[in-house]
Amino acid sequence: MMNKGHRAGQWGEEIACEYLRNQGYEIVERNWHSRFGEVDIIAREGDTLVFIEVKVRTGSGFGGPEAALTTRKRARITATARAYLSRVDADLPVRFDFVALIGEKVKLYRDAFQVEEPCSRGC
């Protein structure tokens, strides 16, 4: 049985995918898991592979959805991206985006964070 937060997350990812497609992204994977964690959406934008975190909030309290993109969360996303890149044959530039939803308002943060070492095949 899904809890309220899980349902909101799925709803948010649907809204984010629709928004991203309208922005020219091609959705490649959703909810991709590794032993390090999960990436909500993996997409291509032109020749760039984009790992996208989606956060939904009903209001802007507690710092809004942006406050959830902590250093620890970024590290888990990066580790999961490395795992993904080690399993697929993709020699593309990599970027990390963030989609924040408050209610039905969507805000896209392109290139939301950087990794210390460049990500390419094997990240």
PyMOL commands that place a pseudoatom at each C-alpha (Angstrom):
pseudoatom trace, name=CA, resn=MET, resi=1, chain=A, elem=C, hetatm=0, pos=[0.000, 0.000, 0.000]
pseudoatom trace, name=CA, resn=MET, resi=2, chain=A, elem=C, hetatm=0, pos=[1.363, 3.420, -0.960]
pseudoatom trace, name=CA, resn=ASN, resi=3, chain=A, elem=C, hetatm=0, pos=[1.608, 6.165, 1.589]
pseudoatom trace, name=CA, resn=LYS, resi=4, chain=A, elem=C, hetatm=0, pos=[0.611, 9.767, 0.937]
pseudoatom trace, name=CA, resn=GLY, resi=5, chain=A, elem=C, hetatm=0, pos=[4.215, 10.884, 0.362]
pseudoatom trace, name=CA, resn=HIS, resi=6, chain=A, elem=C, hetatm=0, pos=[4.867, 8.142, -2.177]
pseudoatom trace, name=CA, resn=ARG, resi=7, chain=A, elem=C, hetatm=0, pos=[1.705, 9.025, -4.115]
pseudoatom trace, name=CA, resn=ALA, resi=8, chain=A, elem=C, hetatm=0, pos=[2.686, 12.709, -4.098]
pseudoatom trace, name=CA, resn=GLY, resi=9, chain=A, elem=C, hetatm=0, pos=[6.145, 11.763, -5.354]
pseudoatom trace, name=CA, resn=GLN, resi=10, chain=A, elem=C, hetatm=0, pos=[4.716, 9.720, -8.228]
pseudoatom trace, name=CA, resn=TRP, resi=11, chain=A, elem=C, hetatm=0, pos=[2.342, 12.545, -9.116]
pseudoatom trace, name=CA, resn=GLY, resi=12, chain=A, elem=C, hetatm=0, pos=[5.233, 15.016, -9.030]
pseudoatom trace, name=CA, resn=GLU, resi=13, chain=A, elem=C, hetatm=0, pos=[7.360, 12.844, -11.288]
pseudoatom trace, name=CA, resn=GLU, resi=14, chain=A, elem=C, hetatm=0, pos=[4.506, 12.624, -13.815]
pseudoatom trace, name=CA, resn=ILE, resi=15, chain=A, elem=C, hetatm=0, pos=[4.162, 16.417, -13.827]
pseudoatom trace, name=CA, resn=ALA, resi=16, chain=A, elem=C, hetatm=0, pos=[7.959, 16.804, -14.073]
pseudoatom trace, name=CA, resn=CYS, resi=17, chain=A, elem=C, hetatm=0, pos=[8.192, 14.371, -17.018]
pseudoatom trace, name=CA, resn=GLU, resi=18, chain=A, elem=C, hetatm=0, pos=[5.458, 16.228, -18.894]
pseudoatom trace, name=CA, resn=TYR, resi=19, chain=A, elem=C, hetatm=0, pos=[7.180, 19.554, -18.201]
pseudoatom trace, name=CA, resn=LEU, resi=20, chain=A, elem=C, hetatm=0, pos=[10.599, 18.210, -19.244]
pseudoatom trace, name=CA, resn=ARG, resi=21, chain=A, elem=C, hetatm=0, pos=[9.223, 16.749, -22.479]
pseudoatom trace, name=CA, resn=ASN, resi=22, chain=A, elem=C, hetatm=0, pos=[7.737, 20.160, -23.277]
pseudoatom trace, name=CA, resn=GLN, resi=23, chain=A, elem=C, hetatm=0, pos=[11.211, 21.633, -22.699]
pseudoatom trace, name=CA, resn=GLY, resi=24, chain=A, elem=C, hetatm=0, pos=[12.750, 19.233, -25.232]
pseudoatom trace, name=CA, resn=TYR, resi=25, chain=A, elem=C, hetatm=0, pos=[14.028, 16.494, -22.913]
pseudoatom trace, name=CA, resn=GLU, resi=26, chain=A, elem=C, hetatm=0, pos=[13.723, 12.846, -23.947]
pseudoatom trace, name=CA, resn=ILE, resi=27, chain=A, elem=C, hetatm=0, pos=[12.932, 10.648, -20.933]
pseudoatom trace, name=CA, resn=VAL, resi=28, chain=A, elem=C, hetatm=0, pos=[15.246, 7.612, -20.890]
pseudoatom trace, name=CA, resn=GLU, resi=29, chain=A, elem=C, hetatm=0, pos=[14.577, 6.032, -17.455]
pseudoatom trace, name=CA, resn=ARG, resi=30, chain=A, elem=C, hetatm=0, pos=[12.420, 6.645, -14.414]
pseudoatom trace, name=CA, resn=ASN, resi=31, chain=A, elem=C, hetatm=0, pos=[13.107, 5.596, -10.833]
pseudoatom trace, name=CA, resn=TRP, resi=32, chain=A, elem=C, hetatm=0, pos=[16.428, 3.981, -11.703]
pseudoatom trace, name=CA, resn=HIS, resi=33, chain=A, elem=C, hetatm=0, pos=[17.846, 2.147, -8.668]
pseudoatom trace, name=CA, resn=SER, resi=34, chain=A, elem=C, hetatm=0, pos=[21.309, 1.053, -7.653]
pseudoatom trace, name=CA, resn=ARG, resi=35, chain=A, elem=C, hetatm=0, pos=[22.742, 0.002, -4.320]
pseudoatom trace, name=CA, resn=PHE, resi=36, chain=A, elem=C, hetatm=0, pos=[23.573, 3.686, -3.764]
pseudoatom trace, name=CA, resn=GLY, resi=37, chain=A, elem=C, hetatm=0, pos=[20.081, 5.052, -4.205]
pseudoatom trace, name=CA, resn=GLU, resi=38, chain=A, elem=C, hetatm=0, pos=[17.625, 6.138, -6.853]
pseudoatom trace, name=CA, resn=VAL, resi=39, chain=A, elem=C, hetatm=0, pos=[17.521, 8.733, -9.596]
pseudoatom trace, name=CA, resn=ASP, resi=40, chain=A, elem=C, hetatm=0, pos=[13.987, 9.949, -10.250]
pseudoatom trace, name=CA, resn=ILE, resi=41, chain=A, elem=C, hetatm=0, pos=[14.436, 10.697, -13.953]
pseudoatom trace, name=CA, resn=ILE, resi=42, chain=A, elem=C, hetatm=0, pos=[17.237, 10.119, -16.444]
pseudoatom trace, name=CA, resn=ALA, resi=43, chain=A, elem=C, hetatm=0, pos=[16.794, 12.051, -19.673]
pseudoatom trace, name=CA, resn=ARG, resi=44, chain=A, elem=C, hetatm=0, pos=[18.630, 13.302, -22.721]
pseudoatom trace, name=CA, resn=GLU, resi=45, chain=A, elem=C, hetatm=0, pos=[18.696, 16.906, -23.751]
pseudoatom trace, name=CA, resn=GLY, resi=46, chain=A, elem=C, hetatm=0, pos=[20.506, 17.132, -27.035]
pseudoatom trace, name=CA, resn=ASP, resi=47, chain=A, elem=C, hetatm=0, pos=[23.801, 15.317, -26.569]
pseudoatom trace, name=CA, resn=THR, resi=48, chain=A, elem=C, hetatm=0, pos=[23.717, 15.579, -22.753]
pseudoatom trace, name=CA, resn=LEU, resi=49, chain=A, elem=C, hetatm=0, pos=[22.603, 12.853, -20.349]
pseudoatom trace, name=CA, resn=VAL, resi=50, chain=A, elem=C, hetatm=0, pos=[20.705, 14.493, -17.493]
pseudoatom trace, name=CA, resn=PHE, resi=51, chain=A, elem=C, hetatm=0, pos=[20.090, 12.997, -14.045]
pseudoatom trace, name=CA, resn=ILE, resi=52, chain=A, elem=C, hetatm=0, pos=[17.072, 14.703, -12.493]
pseudoatom trace, name=CA, resn=GLU, resi=53, chain=A, elem=C, hetatm=0, pos=[15.880, 14.800, -8.897]
pseudoatom trace, name=CA, resn=VAL, resi=54, chain=A, elem=C, hetatm=0, pos=[12.232, 15.743, -8.323]
pseudoatom trace, name=CA, resn=LYS, resi=55, chain=A, elem=C, hetatm=0, pos=[10.878, 17.086, -5.034]
pseudoatom trace, name=CA, resn=VAL, resi=56, chain=A, elem=C, hetatm=0, pos=[7.263, 17.929, -4.262]
pseudoatom trace, name=CA, resn=ARG, resi=57, chain=A, elem=C, hetatm=0, pos=[5.982, 20.127, -1.461]
pseudoatom trace, name=CA, resn=THR, resi=58, chain=A, elem=C, hetatm=0, pos=[2.499, 21.381, -0.743]
pseudoatom trace, name=CA, resn=GLY, resi=59, chain=A, elem=C, hetatm=0, pos=[3.878, 24.670, 0.600]
pseudoatom trace, name=CA, resn=SER, resi=60, chain=A, elem=C, hetatm=0, pos=[7.110, 26.578, 0.901]
pseudoatom trace, name=CA, resn=GLY, resi=61, chain=A, elem=C, hetatm=0, pos=[7.612, 25.821, 4.603]
pseudoatom trace, name=CA, resn=PHE, resi=62, chain=A, elem=C, hetatm=0, pos=[10.815, 24.174, 5.815]
pseudoatom trace, name=CA, resn=GLY, resi=63, chain=A, elem=C, hetatm=0, pos=[12.773, 25.751, 2.949]
pseudoatom trace, name=CA, resn=GLY, resi=64, chain=A, elem=C, hetatm=0, pos=[10.573, 24.379, 0.202]
pseudoatom trace, name=CA, resn=PRO, resi=65, chain=A, elem=C, hetatm=0, pos=[11.589, 21.512, -2.067]
pseudoatom trace, name=CA, resn=GLU, resi=66, chain=A, elem=C, hetatm=0, pos=[15.021, 23.051, -2.682]
pseudoatom trace, name=CA, resn=ALA, resi=67, chain=A, elem=C, hetatm=0, pos=[16.012, 22.415, 0.945]
pseudoatom trace, name=CA, resn=ALA, resi=68, chain=A, elem=C, hetatm=0, pos=[15.760, 18.658, 0.288]
pseudoatom trace, name=CA, resn=LEU, resi=69, chain=A, elem=C, hetatm=0, pos=[18.715, 18.716, -2.130]
pseudoatom trace, name=CA, resn=THR, resi=70, chain=A, elem=C, hetatm=0, pos=[21.254, 18.305, 0.647]
pseudoatom trace, name=CA, resn=THR, resi=71, chain=A, elem=C, hetatm=0, pos=[24.935, 17.469, 0.296]
pseudoatom trace, name=CA, resn=ARG, resi=72, chain=A, elem=C, hetatm=0, pos=[24.138, 13.883, 1.240]
pseudoatom trace, name=CA, resn=LYS, resi=73, chain=A, elem=C, hetatm=0, pos=[21.342, 13.659, -1.352]
pseudoatom trace, name=CA, resn=ARG, resi=74, chain=A, elem=C, hetatm=0, pos=[23.640, 15.065, -4.056]
pseudoatom trace, name=CA, resn=ALA, resi=75, chain=A, elem=C, hetatm=0, pos=[26.278, 12.460, -3.161]
pseudoatom trace, name=CA, resn=ARG, resi=76, chain=A, elem=C, hetatm=0, pos=[23.726, 9.636, -3.460]
pseudoatom trace, name=CA, resn=ILE, resi=77, chain=A, elem=C, hetatm=0, pos=[22.516, 10.926, -6.833]
pseudoatom trace, name=CA, resn=THR, resi=78, chain=A, elem=C, hetatm=0, pos=[26.098, 11.194, -8.075]
pseudoatom trace, name=CA, resn=ALA, resi=79, chain=A, elem=C, hetatm=0, pos=[26.940, 7.664, -6.897]
pseudoatom trace, name=CA, resn=THR, resi=80, chain=A, elem=C, hetatm=0, pos=[23.798, 6.332, -8.561]
pseudoatom trace, name=CA, resn=ALA, resi=81, chain=A, elem=C, hetatm=0, pos=[24.691, 8.184, -11.770]
pseudoatom trace, name=CA, resn=ARG, resi=82, chain=A, elem=C, hetatm=0, pos=[28.124, 6.545, -11.701]
pseudoatom trace, name=CA, resn=ALA, resi=83, chain=A, elem=C, hetatm=0, pos=[26.475, 3.130, -11.318]
pseudoatom trace, name=CA, resn=TYR, resi=84, chain=A, elem=C, hetatm=0, pos=[24.146, 3.863, -14.238]
pseudoatom trace, name=CA, resn=LEU, resi=85, chain=A, elem=C, hetatm=0, pos=[26.982, 5.025, -16.469]
pseudoatom trace, name=CA, resn=SER, resi=86, chain=A, elem=C, hetatm=0, pos=[29.001, 1.919, -15.662]
pseudoatom trace, name=CA, resn=ARG, resi=87, chain=A, elem=C, hetatm=0, pos=[26.107, -0.246, -16.946]
pseudoatom trace, name=CA, resn=VAL, resi=88, chain=A, elem=C, hetatm=0, pos=[25.216, 1.566, -20.158]
pseudoatom trace, name=CA, resn=ASP, resi=89, chain=A, elem=C, hetatm=0, pos=[27.235, 2.418, -23.211]
pseudoatom trace, name=CA, resn=ALA, resi=90, chain=A, elem=C, hetatm=0, pos=[26.817, 6.191, -23.112]
pseudoatom trace, name=CA, resn=ASP, resi=91, chain=A, elem=C, hetatm=0, pos=[29.785, 8.416, -23.753]
pseudoatom trace, name=CA, resn=LEU, resi=92, chain=A, elem=C, hetatm=0, pos=[27.885, 11.670, -23.319]
pseudoatom trace, name=CA, resn=PRO, resi=93, chain=A, elem=C, hetatm=0, pos=[28.377, 14.774, -21.219]
pseudoatom trace, name=CA, resn=VAL, resi=94, chain=A, elem=C, hetatm=0, pos=[26.460, 14.542, -17.939]
pseudoatom trace, name=CA, resn=ARG, resi=95, chain=A, elem=C, hetatm=0, pos=[24.454, 17.152, -16.050]
pseudoatom trace, name=CA, resn=PHE, resi=96, chain=A, elem=C, hetatm=0, pos=[22.426, 17.145, -12.831]
pseudoatom trace, name=CA, resn=ASP, resi=97, chain=A, elem=C, hetatm=0, pos=[19.096, 19.006, -12.846]
pseudoatom trace, name=CA, resn=PHE, resi=98, chain=A, elem=C, hetatm=0, pos=[16.518, 19.515, -10.131]
pseudoatom trace, name=CA, resn=VAL, resi=99, chain=A, elem=C, hetatm=0, pos=[12.759, 19.950, -10.495]
pseudoatom trace, name=CA, resn=ALA, resi=100, chain=A, elem=C, hetatm=0, pos=[10.923, 21.596, -7.598]
pseudoatom trace, name=CA, resn=LEU, resi=101, chain=A, elem=C, hetatm=0, pos=[7.137, 21.447, -7.412]
pseudoatom trace, name=CA, resn=ILE, resi=102, chain=A, elem=C, hetatm=0, pos=[5.063, 23.469, -4.991]
pseudoatom trace, name=CA, resn=GLY, resi=103, chain=A, elem=C, hetatm=0, pos=[1.502, 22.504, -5.682]
pseudoatom trace, name=CA, resn=GLU, resi=104, chain=A, elem=C, hetatm=0, pos=[1.327, 22.527, -9.476]
pseudoatom trace, name=CA, resn=LYS, resi=105, chain=A, elem=C, hetatm=0, pos=[4.015, 25.200, -9.934]
pseudoatom trace, name=CA, resn=VAL, resi=106, chain=A, elem=C, hetatm=0, pos=[7.116, 23.700, -11.587]
pseudoatom trace, name=CA, resn=LYS, resi=107, chain=A, elem=C, hetatm=0, pos=[10.584, 25.183, -11.305]
pseudoatom trace, name=CA, resn=LEU, resi=108, chain=A, elem=C, hetatm=0, pos=[13.490, 23.647, -13.214]
pseudoatom trace, name=CA, resn=TYR, resi=109, chain=A, elem=C, hetatm=0, pos=[17.037, 24.157, -11.966]
pseudoatom trace, name=CA, resn=ARG, resi=110, chain=A, elem=C, hetatm=0, pos=[19.311, 23.278, -14.871]
pseudoatom trace, name=CA, resn=ASP, resi=111, chain=A, elem=C, hetatm=0, pos=[22.796, 22.245, -13.805]
pseudoatom trace, name=CA, resn=ALA, resi=112, chain=A, elem=C, hetatm=0, pos=[21.621, 22.311, -10.177]
pseudoatom trace, name=CA, resn=PHE, resi=113, chain=A, elem=C, hetatm=0, pos=[24.935, 21.040, -8.832]
pseudoatom trace, name=CA, resn=GLN, resi=114, chain=A, elem=C, hetatm=0, pos=[28.385, 20.010, -9.951]
pseudoatom trace, name=CA, resn=VAL, resi=115, chain=A, elem=C, hetatm=0, pos=[30.500, 17.017, -9.054]
pseudoatom trace, name=CA, resn=GLU, resi=116, chain=A, elem=C, hetatm=0, pos=[34.136, 17.378, -8.106]
pseudoatom trace, name=CA, resn=GLU, resi=117, chain=A, elem=C, hetatm=0, pos=[35.356, 15.072, -10.820]
pseudoatom trace, name=CA, resn=PRO, resi=118, chain=A, elem=C, hetatm=0, pos=[33.841, 15.306, -14.279]
pseudoatom trace, name=CA, resn=CYS, resi=119, chain=A, elem=C, hetatm=0, pos=[31.260, 12.687, -15.144]
pseudoatom trace, name=CA, resn=SER, resi=120, chain=A, elem=C, hetatm=0, pos=[31.695, 10.901, -18.382]
pseudoatom trace, name=CA, resn=ARG, resi=121, chain=A, elem=C, hetatm=0, pos=[31.523, 7.212, -19.067]
pseudoatom trace, name=CA, resn=GLY, resi=122, chain=A, elem=C, hetatm=0, pos=[32.076, 5.708, -15.637]
pseudoatom trace, name=CA, resn=CYS, resi=123, chain=A, elem=C, hetatm=0, pos=[31.652, 9.141, -13.997]
for i in range(1, 123): cmd.bond("trace and resi %d" % i, "trace and resi %d" % (i + 1))
show_as sticks, trace
zoom trace
